[in-house]
């Protein structure tokens, strides 16, 4: 029978990852029986960089521990661990030295978990192994680069890399490249591709550095059609420049590069640039072979779908992929990139279906250039779940006499598109913030006038619209029309704009503190969501609102995503970098929590009962409130909001 101390330790461990993955009570009790309880006064060093690993890792029972990167005697805070968090897992999974300095930030009580006995559990609990592998891979952004380098060797060593974790593996060796010289003829390149049964060939210079690529598609479109002769030089049909990657890169990073540049091949070189010799090539097909559950497959199937019913099924598959990523603690940066690409492709497909419907109605092709604008969370690239729609349409300026007919065409097109999106599962916006509303289907000049009005008329309605429409992002079109809108906003900011920015900053302070005096969550007192915590209004919105006004003040219009906005602000304002990084990390925690709860309950995840959160989730949520408060304090000081209250 276990003693009372072991039983108390077991009761503390059983609900916390990674221990919660050990389902057999007896096995976890054995682990608890070997735990050493350590008291660490404030400032105690737990381990130092360069020290060999010990046969233990640590869990914070009470207090806090900070992790520092040490460079030439200077310490830089990397991470802070609070109650219920695990750190120092390197001796459990790797044999190399500690990377960081660990020091107690408060009087701290630690559980030192003996790795002997715990390591033997890994083969019996795949979820436990996967969780530890992804923890090493870097779900925490502040240590991402160091941890990501550790993950691949770990996965190979422990044989943990099933198909669910392939996104985190490193491609150490790409497929051997087949290349030809820029002075070769097209027929030579085609023969090489045929001999080696490959779909692409890399064009290199005399020093074997990549200068271009030819694919099967190039041969079909440019040679087989007679546009170019097969006797011409390869430089006449090659695509250039090529996208290069370093020798060691994760599958997830390769996917992001391919999606970002809309390409099917990346080239591996000695240093990841086109200035060094070619070493390999990776195609989208290579990734699909490597992992069956690839978002690229979903995007391809979305592009080929023919109805909203098919799109709905594919979006449900995407949510299963989302659930998998969340359960494996994959980084939110990767998850939001993937889900945004999927959502964007669905939107584009719905517009294509709507254009076909307009043709069937006898309305013909669009009478003017247009762009579909994603707003709100999708405009920020943060929409993980199928929430309601927020969108608009912008079309090029046309002569006044043509305006009514042109607008009528686009209103009908928007009505069809929003209908298709609703059928896919993106519900109609209750506030009618959609392109099918005549107010939100406008020409460039009329949109510019609308934004000028919002910026110069300080009313609650203007502030509401600003919070939605200022996070616009073009999804359909060449981007030229949204760019004109962005330029107009910044030109307005060149005029006396402190009043507008101060109003935005004041709006970011409108949301009350998420905690009561006794550090309980502030919940709704009445209505449909009585006794529930409003995650969006009390935690997420203050951070999105603050990031928006900071970016406007900095005249930065290229980044919409909230945590990437804070990362950019950290570079622009080094003196506030620590706060902005903390805000970025807090927002990632909140996005992950909302998506997790929404998938569990099949809703938006906005409202949650504190009682339904695990101990770890409550801790992470509470810790995220610190950056919320500090960011609001920064706005209050910068924009002198005490004088406006």
C-alpha positions in Angstrom: 0.0 0.0 0.0 1.4 3.4 -0.9 2.1 5.7 2.0 0.2 8.9 2.6 2.9 11.2 1.1 3.0 9.2 -2.1 -0.8 9.2 -2.3 -0.9 13.0 -1.9 1.8 13.4 -4.6 -0.2 11.0 -6.9 -3.4 13.0 -6.4 -1.5 16.2 -7.5 0.1 14.5 -10.5 -2.8 12.5 -12.0 -4.6 15.5 -13.5 -1.5 17.3 -14.9 0.2 16.5 -18.2 2.4 14.5 -18.9 1.3 12.4 -15.9 -2.4 12.4 -16.9 -1.5 10.2 -19.9 -0.5 7.4 -17.5 -3.9 5.8 -17.1 -2.9 2.9 -14.8 -3.1 4.0 -11.1 -0.4 1.5 -10.1 2.1 2.7 -12.6 1.7 6.4 -11.6 1.8 5.5 -7.9 5.2 3.9 -8.5 6.4 7.2 -10.0 4.9 9.2 -7.1 6.7 6.9 -4.7 10.1 7.9 -6.1 9.4 11.7 -6.1 11.8 13.8 -4.1 10.3 17.0 -2.6 12.7 19.9 -2.7 12.4 23.3 -1.1 14.1 26.1 -3.0 14.5 29.5 -1.4 14.2 32.5 -3.7 17.1 32.8 -6.1 18.2 29.2 -5.8 20.0 27.7 -8.9 18.3 24.5 -9.9 20.6 23.8 -12.9 23.0 25.7 -15.1 23.7 25.7 -18.9 26.4 23.2 -19.8 25.7 20.9 -16.8 25.3 17.2 -17.6 21.7 16.0 -17.3 20.6 14.5 -14.0 18.3 11.5 -13.5 15.3 13.7 -12.7 13.1 16.4 -14.1 11.0 18.9 -12.2 7.4 19.9 -11.5 6.5 23.2 -9.7 4.3 22.3 -6.7 4.2 25.9 -5.4 6.0 29.1 -6.3 7.7 29.8 -9.6 10.9 29.0 -11.6 12.4 31.2 -14.3 14.5 29.9 -17.2 17.3 32.1 -18.6 19.5 32.0 -21.7 23.0 33.0 -20.7 25.3 34.7 -23.3 28.6 36.2 -22.3 27.4 36.6 -18.8 24.2 38.3 -19.7 20.9 36.6 -18.8 17.8 36.8 -21.0 14.5 35.5 -19.6 13.2 32.7 -21.8 10.3 31.2 -19.8 8.6 31.3 -16.4 7.0 28.1 -14.9 4.3 28.3 -12.3 2.3 25.8 -10.3 1.7 22.5 -12.1 4.2 23.1 -14.9 7.0 20.8 -15.9 10.6 21.8 -16.8 14.0 20.3 -17.2 12.8 17.3 -19.2 16.1 17.0 -21.2 17.6 14.2 -19.0 14.4 12.2 -19.5 14.6 12.3 -23.3 18.1 13.4 -24.4 21.7 12.9 -23.3 23.1 16.3 -24.0 23.7 19.1 -21.6 21.2 21.7 -20.1 20.7 24.7 -22.4 19.4 27.2 -19.8 19.9 28.5 -16.3 17.0 27.6 -14.0 16.4 29.8 -10.9 13.6 30.0 -8.4 11.8 33.3 -8.7 9.9 32.8 -5.4 10.1 30.5 -2.5 9.4 27.3 -4.4 8.4 23.7 -3.7 9.5 21.3 -6.4 8.7 17.7 -7.1 11.9 16.1 -8.6 10.6 13.2 -10.7 13.1 10.3 -10.9 13.5 9.4 -14.6 14.3 5.8 -13.7 11.0 4.0 -13.9 9.3 6.9 -15.7 11.3 6.4 -18.9 10.2 2.8 -19.0 6.6 4.0 -19.3 7.1 5.6 -22.7 6.7 2.5 -24.9 3.4 1.6 -23.1 1.8 5.0 -23.4 2.0 6.5 -26.9 0.1 9.7 -25.9 2.7 10.3 -23.2 5.5 9.9 -25.6 3.9 12.1 -28.2 3.2 14.8 -25.6 6.8 14.9 -24.4 8.1 14.9 -28.0 5.9 17.9 -28.8 6.9 19.6 -25.6 10.5 19.3 -26.7 9.5 20.5 -30.2 8.4 23.8 -28.7 4.8 24.7 -28.1 6.1 27.7 -26.1 7.2 30.3 -28.6 9.9 31.9 -26.5 12.0 28.8 -26.6 10.9 27.6 -30.0 14.1 27.8 -32.0 16.2 25.9 -29.4 13.6 23.2 -28.7 12.7 22.6 -32.4 16.3 21.6 -33.0 16.0 19.1 -30.2 12.8 17.4 -31.3 13.8 15.5 -34.4 16.7 13.6 -32.8 14.4 12.8 -29.9 11.6 11.5 -32.1 14.0 9.3 -34.0 15.7 8.0 -30.9 12.5 7.1 -29.0 10.7 6.0 -32.2 7.8 8.3 -31.3 7.1 9.7 -34.7 3.8 8.2 -35.8 1.8 9.9 -38.6 0.3 12.3 -36.1 3.7 13.9 -35.3 5.3 14.0 -38.7 4.7 17.8 -38.9 7.3 18.2 -36.2 10.0 16.0 -37.7 13.0 17.4 -39.5 13.7 16.5 -43.1 17.4 15.8 -42.6 17.9 14.6 -46.2 15.8 15.8 -49.1 15.4 13.7 -52.3 18.6 13.6 -54.4 18.3 16.5 -56.9 18.6 16.1 -60.6 20.0 19.2 -62.2 21.3 20.7 -65.5 23.2 23.7 -66.5 21.6 27.0 -67.5 23.4 26.6 -70.8 21.6 23.3 -71.6 18.8 23.0 -74.0 15.2 22.2 -73.0 15.3 18.8 -74.7 18.3 17.8 -72.5 16.3 18.7 -69.3 13.3 16.8 -70.5 15.3 13.7 -71.2 16.8 13.8 -67.8 13.4 14.1 -66.2 12.1 11.2 -68.2 15.1 9.0 -67.4 14.9 9.6 -63.7 11.0 9.6 -63.7 10.8 12.9 -61.9 8.5 15.9 -62.2 11.0 18.6 -61.8 14.6 19.5 -62.6 16.8 22.2 -60.9 18.8 24.6 -63.1 22.2 25.4 -61.6 25.1 27.6 -62.4 28.7 26.5 -62.8 29.1 26.4 -59.0 26.1 24.2 -58.6 24.0 27.0 -57.1 20.3 26.9 -58.0 19.1 29.6 -60.4 15.7 28.1 -61.5 13.4 25.1 -61.7 11.5 23.4 -64.6 8.5 21.2 -63.8 6.3 19.0 -65.9 3.8 21.8 -66.0 6.3 24.2 -67.6 7.0 21.6 -70.3 3.3 21.1 -71.0 2.4 24.8 -71.0 5.4 26.3 -72.8 6.9 23.5 -75.0 4.1 21.1 -75.8 1.9 24.0 -76.9 4.6 25.2 -79.3 5.2 28.5 -77.5 8.9 27.5 -77.1 11.0 25.1 -79.0 12.7 22.2 -77.2 15.9 23.3 -78.8 15.9 26.6 -76.9 17.9 27.0 -73.6 16.3 26.0 -70.3 16.5 29.6 -69.1 13.7 30.4 -71.5 11.1 28.4 -69.6 12.5 28.0 -66.1 10.8 29.5 -63.0 13.2 31.8 -61.1 14.1 32.5 -58.4 13.6 29.3 -56.5 12.6 29.1 -52.8 15.5 27.6 -50.8 15.5 25.9 -47.4 18.4 24.9 -45.1 19.7 21.3 -44.7 17.6 20.6 -41.6 14.0 21.9 -41.5 10.7 20.6 -40.2 7.9 19.3 -42.3 5.7 22.0 -40.9 8.1 24.7 -42.0 8.2 23.3 -45.5 4.4 23.2 -45.7 4.3 26.8 -44.6 6.8 27.9 -47.3 4.9 26.1 -50.0 1.6 27.6 -48.9 3.0 31.0 -48.5 4.6 31.1 -51.9 1.9 28.9 -53.7 4.6 26.5 -55.0 5.0 22.8 -55.2 8.8 22.5 -54.8 11.4 23.9 -52.5 15.2 23.5 -53.0 17.6 22.5 -50.3 21.1 24.1 -50.3 24.0 24.1 -47.9 23.0 27.2 -46.0 19.3 27.6 -47.1 20.0 30.4 -49.7 20.7 30.4 -53.4 24.3 31.5 -52.7 25.5 27.9 -51.9 25.4 24.6 -53.8 22.3 22.6 -54.3 21.9 19.5 -52.0 18.3 18.3 -52.4 14.8 19.1 -53.6 11.4 18.5 -51.8 8.1 18.4 -53.7 4.6 18.6 -52.3 4.2 15.0 -53.4 7.2 14.0 -51.2 5.3 15.6 -48.2 2.1 13.8 -49.1 3.9 10.5 -49.2 5.6 11.3 -45.9 2.4 12.0 -44.1 -1.1 11.1 -45.1 -2.9 13.6 -42.9 -1.5 16.7 -44.7 -3.4 20.0 -44.9 -2.2 20.3 -48.5 -4.4 17.4 -49.3 -7.4 19.2 -47.8 -6.6 22.4 -49.7 -6.3 20.4 -52.9 -9.7 18.7 -52.3 -11.3 22.0 -51.5 -10.1 23.4 -54.8 -11.6 20.4 -56.6 -15.0 20.4 -54.8 -18.2 21.2 -56.6 -20.7 22.0 -53.8 -21.1 23.5 -50.4 -22.0 20.0 -49.1 -18.5 18.8 -50.1 -16.9 21.9 -48.6 -18.7 21.3 -45.3 -17.4 17.7 -45.1 -13.8 19.0 -45.9 -14.1 21.7 -43.2 -15.2 19.0 -40.7 -12.1 17.1 -41.6 -10.0 20.2 -41.0 -11.5 20.5 -37.5 -10.4 16.9 -36.8 -6.9 17.9 -38.0 -7.2 21.0 -35.7 -8.1 18.8 -32.8 -5.1 16.6 -33.5 -2.7 19.5 -33.6 -4.1 20.9 -30.3 -3.9 17.6 -28.5 -0.3 17.3 -29.6 0.6 20.8 -28.5 1.7 21.9 -32.0 2.6 25.6 -32.1 -0.3 28.0 -32.5 1.8 29.8 -35.2 1.6 26.7 -37.4 -2.0 25.9 -36.6 -3.3 29.4 -37.4 -1.3 29.4 -40.7 -2.8 26.0 -41.7 -6.4 26.9 -40.7 -6.2 30.3 -42.4 -5.0 28.7 -45.6 -7.9 26.2 -45.4 -10.5 28.9 -44.6 -9.2 31.2 -47.4 -9.4 28.3 -49.9 -13.0 27.6 -48.8 -13.9 31.3 -49.3 -12.3 31.4 -52.7 -14.2 28.3 -53.7 -17.5 29.7 -52.5 -16.8 32.8 -54.6 -16.0 30.6 -57.7 -19.3 28.7 -57.1 -21.1 32.1 -56.8 -19.5 33.4 -60.0 -20.7 30.2 -61.8 -24.2 30.8 -60.4 -24.1 34.3 -61.7 -23.2 33.0 -65.2 -26.1 30.5 -65.0 -28.4 33.5 -64.1 -27.3 35.2 -67.3 -25.4 37.9 -65.3 -22.1 37.2 -67.0 -18.6 38.1 -65.7 -17.9 40.7 -63.0 -18.2 44.2 -64.5 -15.2 45.5 -62.5 -12.2 44.4 -60.6 -13.1 43.4 -57.0 -11.6 41.9 -53.9 -13.3 39.9 -51.1 -12.3 41.2 -47.6 -12.1 38.9 -44.6 -12.8 40.8 -41.4 -12.5 40.2 -37.7 -10.8 36.9 -36.6 -10.5 35.6 -40.1 -9.1 38.9 -41.2 -6.4 38.5 -38.5 -5.8 34.9 -39.6 -7.0 33.6 -36.2 -10.3 31.9 -37.0 -9.8 28.2 -36.0 -13.4 27.3 -35.4 -16.4 27.9 -37.7 -17.8 31.1 -36.1 -20.1 33.5 -37.8 -19.1 35.5 -40.9 -17.5 38.9 -41.0 -16.7 40.0 -44.6 -17.0 42.8 -47.1 -16.5 43.5 -50.8 -14.5 46.3 -52.4 -14.6 47.0 -56.2 -12.7 49.4 -58.3 -14.1 52.9 -59.0 -16.4 53.1 -62.0 -18.2 56.0 -63.7 -21.1 57.3 -61.6 -23.6 56.3 -64.3 -22.5 52.6 -64.0 -22.2 52.5 -60.3 -25.8 51.2 -59.5 -25.6 48.4 -61.9 -22.1 47.4 -60.9 -23.0 47.4 -57.2 -26.2 45.4 -57.9 -24.0 42.7 -59.6 -21.7 42.5 -56.6 -24.5 42.5 -54.1 -26.0 39.5 -55.8 -22.6 37.8 -56.0 -22.1 38.5 -52.3 -25.5 37.1 -51.4 -24.6 33.8 -53.2 -21.2 33.7 -51.5 -22.5 34.3 -48.0 -25.2 31.7 -48.6 -22.5 29.1 -49.7 -20.4 30.0 -46.6 -23.4 29.5 -44.4 -24.1 26.1 -45.9 -20.4 25.2 -45.2 -21.0 26.1 -41.5 -19.9 29.7 -41.2 -23.2 31.1 -39.9 -24.6 34.4 -41.1 -23.4 37.4 -39.0 -26.2 38.4 -36.5 -25.1 42.0 -37.0 -25.2 41.7 -40.8 -21.5 42.6 -41.1 -21.3 40.9 -44.5 -20.7 41.7 -48.1 -24.3 41.0 -48.9 -25.2 44.1 -46.9 -25.3 47.2 -49.2 -23.4 49.2 -46.6 -20.4 46.8 -46.9 -20.3 46.4 -50.6 -18.7 49.6 -51.9 -16.2 51.0 -54.4 -12.7 52.0 -53.4 -13.5 55.7 -53.0 -16.7 55.1 -51.1 -14.8 52.7 -48.7 -12.2 55.4 -48.2 -15.0 57.9 -47.3 -16.4 55.4 -44.9 -13.1 54.8 -43.2 -12.5 58.6 -43.0 -15.9 59.0 -41.3 -15.0 56.3 -38.7 -11.7 57.9 -38.0 -13.1 61.4 -37.5 -16.4 60.8 -35.8 -15.9 59.5 -32.3 -19.0 57.6 -31.5 -19.6 54.1 -30.0 -20.8 52.9 -33.3 -17.7 54.1 -35.0 -15.5 52.4 -32.5 -17.4 49.2 -33.0 -17.0 49.3 -36.7 -13.3 50.2 -36.3 -12.7 47.1 -34.2 -14.1 44.9 -37.0 -13.3 46.6 -40.3 -9.7 47.8 -39.5 -8.6 44.1 -39.5 -9.4 43.6 -43.1 -7.5 41.2 -45.4 -7.9 40.6 -49.1 -8.8 36.9 -49.9 -9.9 37.2 -53.5 -8.2 39.5 -56.0 -4.7 40.8 -56.7 -4.5 42.8 -53.5 -4.3 46.2 -55.2 -7.7 47.4 -53.9 -7.1 46.6 -50.2 -3.7 48.2 -50.6 -5.4 51.5 -51.6 -7.6 51.3 -48.5 -4.5 50.8 -46.3 -2.7 53.7 -47.9 -5.8 55.9 -47.3 -5.9 55.0 -43.6 -2.3 55.9 -43.1 -2.7 59.1 -45.1 -5.5 60.1 -42.7 -3.2 59.2 -39.8 -0.7 61.8 -41.1 -3.2 64.5 -40.2 -3.9 65.2 -36.5 -4.8 61.7 -35.4 -4.0 61.6 -31.7 -7.7 61.9 -30.9 -8.6 58.9 -33.1 -5.8 56.7 -31.7 -6.6 57.8 -28.1 -10.2 56.8 -28.7 -9.1 53.4 -29.9 -6.7 53.0 -26.9 -9.5 54.0 -24.6 -11.8 51.4 -26.1 -9.1 48.8 -25.5 -9.5 49.6 -21.7 -13.2 49.2 -21.7 -13.2 45.5 -20.8 -13.1 45.0 -17.0 -10.5 43.0 -15.1 -10.9 39.3 -15.6 -10.3 38.6 -11.9 -12.1 39.5 -8.7 -10.2 40.8 -5.7 -9.9 37.2 -4.4 -8.4 36.1 -7.8 -11.5 34.3 -8.9 -12.7 34.6 -12.5 -15.2 37.3 -13.2 -18.3 35.5 -14.6 -21.5 36.8 -16.2 -24.1 37.5 -13.6 -27.2 37.0 -15.6 -28.5 36.0 -19.0 -27.9 33.0 -21.2 -24.3 32.7 -20.1 -24.8 33.2 -16.3 -21.9 32.0 -14.2 -19.7 31.6 -17.3 -16.4 33.4 -18.1 -16.4 35.4 -21.4 -13.0 34.5 -22.8 -13.3 36.7 -25.8 -14.4 40.0 -24.2 -12.4 39.8 -20.9 -9.1 38.3 -22.1 -8.8 38.2 -25.9 -10.4 41.4 -27.0 -8.2 43.7 -24.8 -5.1 42.2 -26.5 -6.4 42.4 -30.0 -7.6 46.0 -29.5 -4.3 47.0 -28.0 -2.3 45.4 -30.8 -4.4 47.1 -33.4 -3.9 50.6 -32.0 -0.1 50.0 -31.5 0.2 48.9 -35.1 -1.7 52.0 -36.4 0.4 54.3 -34.3 3.5 52.6 -35.8 2.1 52.9 -39.3 2.5 49.2 -39.9 -0.2 47.7 -42.2 1.5 44.4 -43.3 0.6 42.3 -40.3 -2.9 41.5 -39.1 -2.4 38.5 -36.8 -2.4 39.6 -33.1 0.5 37.6 -31.8 2.6 38.5 -34.8 1.7 42.1 -34.3 3.2 41.9 -30.8 6.3 40.2 -32.1 6.8 43.0 -34.7 6.2 45.6 -32.0 8.9 43.9 -29.9 11.3 44.6 -32.7 10.1 48.1 -33.2 10.2 49.0 -29.5 13.1 47.0 -27.9 12.4 48.8 -24.6 9.0 47.1 -24.4 10.1 43.8 -26.0 9.6 41.7 -22.9 6.0 42.9 -22.4 5.1 42.4 -26.1 6.5 38.9 -26.1 4.5 38.1 -23.0 1.4 39.5 -24.7 2.1 37.4 -27.8 2.5 34.2 -25.7 -0.6 35.0 -23.6 -2.7 35.5 -26.8 -1.5 32.1 -28.1 -2.6 30.5 -24.8 -6.0 32.1 -25.2 -6.5 31.0 -28.8 -5.5 27.4 -27.9 -7.9 27.3 -25.0 -10.8 28.8 -26.9 -10.3 26.3 -29.8 -9.9 23.4 -27.4 -13.1 24.2 -25.5 -15.0 25.0 -28.7 -14.2 21.6 -30.2 -15.0 19.8 -27.0 -18.5 21.4 -26.8 -19.1 22.0 -30.6 -19.6 25.7 -30.2 -17.5 28.9 -30.5 -15.6 28.3 -27.3 -16.2 31.9 -26.2 -17.9 31.2 -22.9 -16.6 28.7 -20.4 -17.3 27.6 -16.9 -14.2 27.8 -14.7 -15.2 24.4 -13.2 -14.8 22.7 -16.6 -11.2 23.8 -16.9 -8.4 21.5 -15.8 -6.0 22.7 -13.1 -3.4 23.4 -15.8 -5.9 25.3 -18.0 -7.0 27.5 -15.1 -3.3 28.3 -14.3 -2.5 29.2 -17.9 -5.6 31.3 -18.2 -4.9 33.2 -15.0 -1.2 33.7 -16.0 -2.4 35.3 -19.3 -4.2 38.1 -17.5 -0.9 39.6 -16.4 0.2 40.7 -19.9 -3.4 41.9 -20.5 -3.2 44.3 -17.5 0.3 45.5 -18.3 -0.5 46.2 -22.0 -3.5 48.2 -20.9 -1.3 50.2 -18.5 1.1 50.9 -21.3 -1.7 52.3 -23.5 -3.0 54.4 -20.5 0.3 56.0 -20.1 1.2 56.4 -23.8 -2.1 58.0 -24.8 -2.6 59.9 -21.5 -6.0 58.2 -21.0 -6.4 59.4 -17.5 -7.4 62.8 -18.9 -10.0 61.2 -21.2 -11.9 59.2 -18.6 
